[in-house]
Amino acid sequence: MRMITPQFEVKQTEDDIIITIRAPYSRVSSDSEPEVHVDCYTITFYSSPYYLRLTFPGRLIYDKPYDGDDDLGDPVVMSYDSETACFLVKVKKAVKGEDFPDLNMLTKLLAKPLLKEHKFPVIEVLNGEQKIANVDEPERNHEEYINEDNDEDDDDDEDDDDDFFMDQEEHLPCSLTSYKYGFANQRSGILNQIQSEFWEVFDLKDPDTTPPRTRRKLRIEDEIAHFSDDHYLADLYEDEVIQSLVRFETKWAKKKREAAHGSSLQDEFTSDEKEILLKLPRKEYILSSKESKFAMMGLFDILFGYAYNHRTTEGENTVSSGWTVCKLSSTLSWFDAFQNLEDVVRSSFHRSLCFPLYRNWRLSETVFADVKDVISLGKMTILKCLLEVRQMLLDADQHYILNDLYVCDYCVWIQSVKSSTLEKLLQALNNILVKKSDLDLDLELLEQAGSLAVKEAEKVCDQHTLSTSSSSESSDDGSDGESDQDISNDQDTDDYDREKLPVLLRKCHISECQSEKNS
């Protein structure tokens, strides 16, 4: 019989772990009593048709199993509220006063306990194919992207009945001969059979046969080809909307402002978010140092696209939001995998000036600050952002494939990332300063030419106004020989020339500035 994972919530006191389990279809009777088992770090609940197994970061008292007696002296106490159809399970902590972190990371609690001895795979079998790892060097965890060693965990005894924990995920097919993509650059051989169905989703047309160097080269060429001088200058000088977007207060900035006045930074998941977390796959991520860098750099890349969409829509997602996030993310659109933080930051700036509706340097800098705000608020805020990205891709035509390749894995993985790792990422981002000259788009030259063109256009317009005024004052009754139609034609021609003038002058000044630069 297929078991159901119930909705649940976990809280803690100084002495206890308290689990509220909603089980409206539970068969509670004298013939079918619910069961709770506690085993050091794990609490298992069963009440047909519900089954729940939670793994905690701290030790629990499990000497006396629940036997139906509500004696408060027992380490495990369970009660049932028929009105709310909820079970309340209380389990005592082995160490009084110990704080159990991340109890709101539901997917992490649902994950299968990870054996301490198995810190790296020698051979990992994926659907009958073997992925051979380097046996001479152990795998290292996600914190090493900043080249810092980790403290070793204490050794635990191996659980002899590990076979009890059944795998609850389906691996996508993997090939050893194709180039990789997906979360932490771990997938391959997936898209070659279904690529024709998603040709509008990816900018990279053949990911399985395109090597990483070629992907990046093609991506940069595509960005340069899409960069528009006119669009950039228009957003630079006609910036009323841009200024409004820059002034917009994001929900993260509001939260930090309220926290400065004494409010709590603690956030809560909505009921919809909790339901999604329960549906996410329960996976273990054993990443090499290189794969950890891919994952962390891709996280920033996706968050930048999300933060841009949030600011430019002022928090109200549109039907184009999924497209915007994907288009600004080199990870999602080109399967580009980064190992250098400066490279991924520059890539995000670059794409924000080439593709979306608003292309403005100050706006890009503000979005960069937004991403740092998100990271500074911790992994719960990041997870809520990723869950929103997941929904955007579900709403966007055919973009759901990117959830399978990237976003769902990020939603699970981020729950296990240490807060200290995110703090080090934030510190590294604070040390990065992106300059216009870093993007190879000649932005400074373009802005100089645009400034000259605007001044020249204003000068010509002033001269024309002065000339028209002088002609009007010096006119006499004898000037009526010119027909009204001729005056109208002259005015239309003049207006047409004035509309073209800024563009022509800008091109002229770009040529002059480029000549001065070359000399």
C-alpha positions as CSV (number, residue, x, y, z in Angstrom):
1,M,0.0,0.0,0.0
2,R,1.3,3.4,-0.9
3,M,2.0,5.6,2.1
4,I,1.2,9.3,2.4
5,T,3.6,11.9,3.8
6,P,1.5,14.1,6.1
7,Q,1.8,17.8,6.5
8,F,3.7,18.6,9.6
9,E,5.4,21.4,11.6
10,V,8.3,21.1,14.0
11,K,9.0,23.4,16.9
12,Q,11.3,23.1,19.9
13,T,11.6,24.1,23.6
14,E,14.6,23.9,25.8
15,D,13.7,20.3,26.7
16,D,11.6,19.0,23.8
17,I,11.1,18.6,20.1
18,I,7.4,19.1,19.3
19,I,5.9,17.8,16.1
20,T,2.4,18.6,14.9
21,I,1.2,16.1,12.3
22,R,-2.0,16.7,10.4
23,A,-3.5,13.4,9.4
24,P,-7.2,13.8,8.6
25,Y,-7.6,10.4,7.1
26,S,-5.8,8.5,9.8
27,R,-7.5,5.3,11.1
28,V,-7.4,5.9,14.8
29,S,-9.1,3.0,16.6
30,S,-8.4,0.3,19.2
31,D,-7.5,-2.0,16.3
32,S,-5.2,0.4,14.5
33,E,-3.1,2.5,17.0
34,P,-0.6,5.0,15.8
35,E,3.1,4.2,16.3
36,V,6.1,6.4,17.1
37,H,9.6,5.2,17.2
38,V,12.7,7.2,18.2
39,D,16.2,6.1,17.4
40,C,18.9,8.5,18.5
41,Y,18.5,11.1,15.7
42,T,15.4,9.8,14.0
43,I,11.7,10.0,14.8
44,T,9.4,7.7,12.8
45,F,5.6,8.1,12.9
46,Y,3.1,5.6,11.4
47,S,-0.7,5.8,11.4
48,S,-2.3,4.3,8.3
49,P,-2.2,5.6,5.6
50,Y,0.5,8.1,6.8
51,Y,4.1,7.5,7.3
52,L,6.7,10.1,8.4
53,R,10.4,9.8,9.1
54,L,12.3,12.8,10.3
55,T,16.0,13.1,10.9
56,F,17.3,15.7,13.4
57,P,20.7,17.4,13.8
58,G,20.8,16.6,17.6
59,R,20.4,13.5,19.7
60,L,17.1,12.5,21.2
61,I,16.2,10.3,24.2
62,Y,14.9,7.0,23.0
63,D,15.3,4.7,26.0
64,K,11.6,4.3,26.6
65,P,9.3,4.0,23.4
66,Y,5.8,5.3,23.4
67,D,3.4,2.8,24.8
68,G,0.2,4.7,25.0
69,D,0.8,6.2,28.4
70,D,0.7,10.0,28.5
71,D,3.0,10.1,31.5
72,L,5.0,13.4,31.2
73,G,8.0,11.5,32.5
74,D,8.3,9.5,29.3
75,P,10.8,10.7,26.8
76,V,8.1,10.2,24.0
77,V,4.6,11.5,24.4
78,M,1.9,11.5,21.8
79,S,-1.7,12.9,21.8
80,Y,-4.4,13.2,19.2
81,D,-6.9,16.1,18.7
82,S,-10.0,14.8,16.9
83,E,-11.3,18.3,16.1
84,T,-8.2,19.3,14.1
85,A,-7.2,15.8,13.1
86,C,-3.7,16.4,14.3
87,F,-1.2,14.3,16.3
88,L,1.1,16.1,18.7
89,V,4.4,14.2,19.3
90,K,6.8,15.4,22.0
91,V,10.3,13.9,22.2
92,K,12.8,14.9,24.8
93,K,16.3,16.1,23.8
94,A,19.3,14.2,25.0
95,V,21.0,17.4,25.9
96,K,18.8,19.9,27.7
97,G,19.0,23.4,26.2
98,E,20.6,22.3,22.9
99,D,19.4,24.2,19.9
100,F,18.4,22.2,16.9
101,P,19.0,24.4,13.8
102,D,16.9,24.4,10.5
103,L,13.8,22.8,11.9
104,N,11.8,24.8,9.3
105,M,13.7,23.1,6.4
106,L,11.2,20.4,5.9
107,T,12.8,18.7,3.0
108,K,16.0,18.4,4.9
109,L,14.3,16.8,7.9
110,L,12.6,14.3,5.5
111,A,15.9,13.2,4.0
112,K,17.4,9.8,4.6
113,P,20.0,9.8,7.3
114,L,23.5,10.2,5.8
115,L,26.1,7.7,7.1
116,K,29.1,9.5,8.3
117,E,31.5,6.9,6.9
118,H,30.2,7.4,3.4
119,K,31.6,10.9,2.8
120,F,32.5,10.2,-0.8
121,P,31.6,7.6,-3.4
122,V,34.2,5.4,-5.0
123,I,31.7,4.1,-7.6
124,E,28.2,5.5,-8.0
125,V,25.8,3.4,-10.0
126,L,23.2,5.4,-11.9
127,N,20.7,3.3,-13.8
128,G,23.2,0.6,-14.7
129,E,26.0,2.9,-15.6
130,Q,29.1,3.5,-13.5
131,K,30.5,6.9,-12.6
132,I,34.0,6.4,-11.3
133,A,35.4,8.9,-8.8
134,N,38.9,9.7,-7.8
135,V,39.7,7.2,-5.1
136,D,42.9,9.0,-4.1
137,E,41.2,12.2,-3.0
138,P,38.1,12.3,-0.9
139,E,35.1,14.4,-2.0
140,R,34.9,17.7,-0.2
141,N,31.8,19.6,0.8
142,H,30.3,22.8,-0.5
143,E,32.2,25.1,1.8
144,E,35.5,24.6,0.0
145,Y,34.6,26.9,-2.9
146,I,36.4,29.6,-0.8
147,N,39.4,27.2,-0.2
148,E,38.8,26.8,3.5
149,D,39.0,23.4,5.3
150,N,36.2,22.1,7.3
151,D,36.1,20.6,10.7
152,E,35.7,16.9,10.7
153,D,32.5,15.4,12.2
154,D,32.7,12.9,15.0
155,D,32.5,9.3,13.7
156,D,29.2,7.5,14.3
157,D,28.5,3.8,14.3
158,E,27.0,2.6,11.1
159,D,23.4,1.7,11.3
160,D,23.1,-2.0,10.5
161,D,19.5,-1.8,9.2
162,D,20.2,1.0,6.7
163,D,18.3,-1.1,4.1
164,F,15.1,0.0,6.0
165,F,15.5,3.4,4.3
166,M,14.1,3.1,0.8
167,D,15.2,5.4,-2.0
168,Q,12.3,7.7,-2.9
169,E,13.7,9.4,-6.0
170,E,14.1,8.6,-9.7
171,H,17.4,9.3,-11.2
172,L,17.5,10.9,-14.7
173,P,19.6,9.0,-17.2
174,C,23.2,9.9,-17.2
175,S,25.8,9.4,-19.9
176,L,29.6,9.5,-19.5
177,T,30.3,10.6,-23.0
178,S,28.2,13.8,-23.1
179,Y,29.1,17.2,-21.8
180,K,27.5,18.0,-18.5
181,Y,24.9,20.5,-17.3
182,G,22.2,20.7,-14.7
183,F,22.6,21.3,-10.9
184,A,26.3,21.3,-9.9
185,N,27.0,20.3,-13.5
186,Q,26.2,16.7,-12.8
187,R,23.7,15.7,-15.5
188,S,24.4,14.7,-19.1
189,G,22.8,12.8,-22.0
190,I,19.3,13.9,-21.0
191,L,18.4,16.5,-23.7
192,N,19.6,14.8,-26.8
193,Q,16.3,12.9,-27.2
194,I,13.9,15.7,-26.2
195,Q,15.8,18.8,-27.4
196,S,13.4,19.5,-30.2
197,E,10.5,19.9,-27.8
198,F,12.3,22.7,-25.8
199,W,14.2,24.5,-28.6
200,E,12.6,27.9,-27.5
201,V,13.7,27.4,-23.9
202,F,17.4,27.1,-24.3
203,D,19.7,29.6,-26.1
204,L,22.3,26.8,-26.3
205,K,20.9,24.5,-29.0
206,D,23.0,21.4,-28.5
207,P,24.1,21.1,-24.9
208,D,25.1,17.5,-25.0
209,T,27.7,18.0,-27.7
210,T,28.9,21.5,-26.9
211,P,32.0,21.8,-24.7
212,P,32.1,24.4,-21.9
213,R,34.6,26.7,-23.6
214,T,32.4,26.8,-26.7
215,R,29.3,27.4,-24.7
216,R,30.8,30.5,-23.1
217,K,32.2,31.8,-26.4
218,L,28.8,31.4,-28.1
219,R,27.1,33.0,-25.2
220,I,29.2,36.1,-25.1
221,E,28.9,36.5,-28.9
222,D,25.1,36.2,-28.6
223,E,25.1,38.9,-25.9
224,I,27.2,41.3,-27.9
225,A,25.0,40.7,-30.9
226,H,21.9,41.6,-28.9
227,F,23.3,44.7,-27.2
228,S,21.6,47.8,-28.5
229,D,23.3,51.2,-28.3
230,D,20.0,53.0,-28.9
231,H,18.2,51.0,-26.1
232,Y,21.0,51.6,-23.6
233,L,21.1,55.4,-24.3
234,A,17.3,55.6,-24.2
235,D,17.2,54.1,-20.8
236,L,20.1,56.3,-19.8
237,Y,18.5,59.7,-20.7
238,E,14.8,58.9,-20.6
239,D,15.1,57.4,-17.1
240,E,12.0,58.4,-15.3
241,V,10.8,54.8,-15.1
242,I,14.2,53.6,-14.2
243,Q,14.5,56.0,-11.3
244,S,11.1,54.8,-10.0
245,L,12.3,51.2,-10.2
246,V,15.5,52.0,-8.4
247,R,13.6,53.7,-5.6
248,F,11.3,50.7,-5.1
249,E,11.6,49.1,-1.7
250,T,11.9,45.3,-2.0
251,K,10.5,43.0,0.6
252,W,14.0,42.1,1.7
253,A,15.0,45.8,2.2
254,K,11.7,46.3,4.1
255,K,12.5,43.3,6.3
256,K,16.0,44.6,7.1
257,R,14.6,48.1,7.8
258,E,12.0,46.7,10.2
259,A,14.6,44.5,11.9
260,A,16.7,47.6,12.5
261,H,13.7,48.9,14.6
262,G,13.4,45.8,16.7
263,S,11.3,43.5,14.5
264,S,12.3,39.8,14.0
265,L,14.0,38.7,10.8
266,Q,12.4,35.2,11.3
267,D,10.2,34.3,8.4
268,E,7.5,31.6,8.0
269,F,6.6,29.4,5.1
270,T,3.1,29.7,3.7
271,S,0.8,26.6,3.5
272,D,1.5,26.4,-0.2
273,E,5.2,26.5,0.3
274,K,5.0,23.8,2.9
275,E,3.1,21.6,0.5
276,I,5.7,22.1,-2.2
277,L,8.5,21.3,0.3
278,L,6.8,18.0,1.1
279,K,6.7,17.1,-2.6
280,L,10.4,17.8,-3.3
281,P,12.7,14.8,-3.8
282,R,14.6,13.6,-0.7
283,K,18.1,13.6,-2.0
284,E,21.6,13.5,-0.6
285,Y,24.2,15.7,-2.3
286,I,27.8,14.5,-2.2
287,L,29.6,17.2,-4.2
288,S,33.2,17.5,-5.0
289,S,34.9,20.8,-4.5
290,K,34.5,21.7,-8.2
291,E,30.8,20.7,-8.2
292,S,30.2,22.8,-5.0
293,K,31.6,25.8,-6.8
294,F,29.3,25.2,-9.8
295,A,26.4,25.0,-7.4
296,M,27.2,28.1,-5.4
297,M,28.0,30.2,-8.5
298,G,24.8,29.0,-10.2
299,L,22.8,30.0,-7.1
300,F,24.0,33.6,-7.4
301,D,23.2,33.6,-11.2
302,I,19.6,32.5,-10.7
303,L,19.0,34.8,-7.7
304,F,20.2,37.8,-9.8
305,G,17.6,37.0,-12.5
306,Y,15.0,36.6,-9.8
307,A,15.9,39.9,-8.1
308,Y,15.8,41.8,-11.4
309,N,12.3,40.5,-12.1
310,H,11.2,41.3,-8.6
311,R,12.4,44.9,-8.8
312,T,11.3,45.6,-12.3
313,T,7.8,44.2,-11.7
314,E,7.7,45.9,-8.2
315,G,7.0,42.5,-6.7
316,E,4.1,41.6,-8.9
317,N,5.1,38.7,-11.2
318,T,3.9,38.7,-14.8
319,V,3.6,36.1,-17.5
320,S,7.1,37.1,-18.7
321,S,8.7,36.6,-15.3
322,G,9.9,33.1,-16.0
323,W,11.4,34.3,-19.3
324,T,13.2,37.2,-17.6
325,V,14.7,35.0,-14.9
326,C,16.0,32.4,-17.5
327,K,17.2,35.1,-19.9
328,L,19.3,36.9,-17.3
329,S,20.7,33.6,-16.0
330,S,23.6,32.2,-18.0
331,T,23.1,29.0,-16.0
332,L,19.5,28.4,-17.1
333,S,19.8,29.7,-20.7
334,W,23.3,28.6,-21.8
335,F,24.1,25.9,-19.2
336,D,27.2,27.9,-18.4
337,A,29.0,26.6,-15.3
338,F,31.1,29.1,-13.3
339,Q,33.9,28.5,-10.9
340,N,34.9,32.1,-10.4
341,L,32.6,34.5,-8.5
342,E,33.7,37.6,-10.5
343,D,32.9,35.9,-13.8
344,V,29.3,35.1,-12.8
345,V,28.7,38.6,-11.4
346,R,30.0,40.2,-14.6
347,S,27.9,37.8,-16.7
348,S,24.8,38.8,-14.8
349,F,25.5,42.5,-15.4
350,H,26.3,41.8,-19.0
351,R,23.0,40.0,-19.7
352,S,21.0,42.6,-17.8
353,L,22.2,45.2,-20.3
354,C,21.5,43.1,-23.4
355,F,18.1,41.4,-23.1
356,P,15.4,42.7,-20.7
357,L,13.1,45.6,-21.0
358,Y,15.0,48.0,-18.8
359,R,18.8,48.2,-19.5
360,N,20.4,50.6,-17.1
361,W,23.7,50.4,-15.3
362,R,22.4,51.9,-12.1
363,L,19.5,49.4,-12.1
364,S,21.9,46.5,-12.5
365,E,23.9,47.8,-9.5
366,T,20.7,48.0,-7.5
367,V,19.8,44.5,-8.4
368,F,23.2,43.3,-7.4
369,A,22.6,44.9,-4.0
370,D,19.3,43.1,-3.8
371,V,20.9,39.7,-4.2
372,K,23.3,40.5,-1.4
373,D,20.2,41.4,0.7
374,V,18.6,38.1,0.0
375,I,21.8,36.1,0.9
376,S,22.3,38.2,4.1
377,L,18.8,37.1,5.3
378,G,19.8,33.5,5.3
379,K,18.8,30.3,3.5
380,M,15.1,30.4,4.5
381,T,14.8,33.6,2.4
382,I,16.8,32.1,-0.4
383,L,14.6,29.0,-0.3
384,K,11.5,31.1,-0.6
385,C,12.9,32.9,-3.6
386,L,13.8,29.5,-5.2
387,L,10.3,28.2,-4.6
388,E,9.0,31.3,-6.3
389,V,11.3,30.8,-9.3
390,R,10.1,27.2,-9.5
391,Q,6.5,28.4,-9.8
392,M,7.5,31.0,-12.4
393,L,9.0,28.3,-14.6
394,L,5.9,26.1,-14.2
395,D,3.8,29.1,-15.4
396,A,6.1,29.8,-18.3
397,D,5.6,27.7,-21.5
398,Q,7.8,24.6,-21.5
399,H,10.3,26.1,-19.0
400,Y,9.3,23.4,-16.4
401,I,12.2,21.3,-17.7
402,L,14.6,23.7,-16.0
403,N,12.9,22.8,-12.6
404,D,13.9,19.2,-13.2
405,L,17.5,20.1,-14.3
406,Y,18.2,22.9,-11.7
407,V,15.7,24.6,-9.5
408,C,14.2,21.6,-7.6
409,D,17.7,20.4,-6.7
410,Y,18.6,23.9,-5.5
411,C,15.5,24.0,-3.3
412,V,16.6,20.8,-1.7
413,W,20.4,21.5,-1.5
414,I,20.1,25.0,0.0
415,Q,18.4,23.5,3.0
416,S,21.7,21.7,3.9
417,V,24.0,24.6,3.2
418,K,25.6,25.9,6.4
419,S,24.9,29.5,7.4
420,S,28.6,30.1,7.7
421,T,29.0,29.2,4.0
422,L,26.4,31.9,3.0
423,E,28.1,34.4,5.2
424,K,31.4,33.8,3.4
425,L,29.7,34.0,0.0
426,L,28.2,37.4,1.0
427,Q,31.6,38.6,2.2
428,A,33.1,37.6,-1.1
429,L,30.4,39.5,-3.0
430,N,30.9,42.6,-0.9
431,N,34.5,42.6,-2.1
432,I,33.6,42.6,-5.8
433,L,33.3,45.9,-7.7
434,V,32.1,45.7,-11.3
435,K,33.1,48.5,-13.6
436,K,31.7,49.4,-16.9
437,S,35.0,48.7,-18.6
438,D,34.8,45.1,-17.4
439,L,32.0,44.2,-19.7
440,D,33.6,45.0,-23.1
441,L,30.6,46.9,-24.4
442,D,32.3,50.3,-24.7
443,L,29.7,51.7,-22.3
444,E,31.9,54.7,-21.2
445,L,32.6,55.5,-24.9
446,L,28.9,55.2,-25.7
447,E,27.8,57.4,-22.8
448,Q,30.4,60.0,-23.8
449,A,29.1,60.0,-27.4
450,G,25.6,60.2,-26.2
451,S,26.3,63.2,-24.0
452,L,27.9,65.0,-26.9
453,A,25.0,64.2,-29.1
454,V,22.5,65.5,-26.6
455,K,24.4,68.7,-26.1
456,E,24.7,69.2,-29.9
457,A,21.0,68.4,-30.4
458,E,20.0,70.9,-27.7
459,K,22.3,73.5,-29.4
460,V,20.7,73.0,-32.8
461,C,17.2,73.1,-31.3
462,D,18.0,76.4,-29.5
463,Q,19.4,77.9,-32.8
464,H,16.3,76.8,-34.7
465,T,14.0,78.3,-32.0
466,L,16.0,81.6,-32.1
467,S,15.9,81.7,-35.9
468,T,12.1,81.0,-36.0
469,S,11.5,83.8,-33.5
470,S,13.6,86.3,-35.4
471,S,11.9,85.4,-38.7
472,S,8.5,85.9,-37.0
473,E,9.4,89.3,-35.6
474,S,10.9,90.6,-38.9
475,S,8.0,89.4,-41.0
476,D,5.7,92.1,-42.6
477,D,2.5,92.1,-44.6
478,G,4.4,91.4,-47.8
479,S,5.5,87.9,-46.6
480,D,2.1,86.6,-47.1
481,G,3.1,85.3,-50.5
482,E,4.3,82.0,-49.0
483,S,1.4,79.6,-48.7
484,D,0.3,77.9,-45.5
485,Q,1.0,74.6,-47.2
486,D,4.6,75.5,-47.9
487,I,5.1,76.5,-44.2
488,S,3.6,73.2,-43.1
489,N,5.9,71.2,-45.4
490,D,8.9,73.1,-44.1
491,Q,7.9,72.4,-40.5
492,D,7.4,68.7,-41.1
493,T,10.8,68.4,-42.8
494,D,12.5,70.3,-39.9
495,D,10.8,68.0,-37.3
496,Y,11.9,64.9,-39.2
497,D,15.5,66.1,-39.3
498,R,15.5,66.9,-35.6
499,E,14.2,63.4,-34.8
500,K,17.1,61.9,-36.7
501,L,19.7,64.3,-35.6
502,P,20.6,62.8,-32.2
503,V,21.1,59.3,-33.7
504,L,23.3,60.7,-36.5
505,L,25.3,62.9,-34.1
506,R,25.7,60.0,-31.7
507,K,27.1,57.8,-34.5
508,C,29.4,60.7,-35.6
509,H,30.7,61.3,-32.1
510,I,31.2,57.6,-31.5
511,S,33.4,57.5,-34.6
512,E,35.3,60.6,-33.4
513,C,35.7,59.3,-29.8
514,Q,36.9,55.9,-31.2
515,S,39.5,57.7,-33.3
516,E,40.7,59.6,-30.3
517,K,40.8,56.4,-28.3
518,N,42.8,54.6,-30.9
519,S,45.3,57.5,-31.3
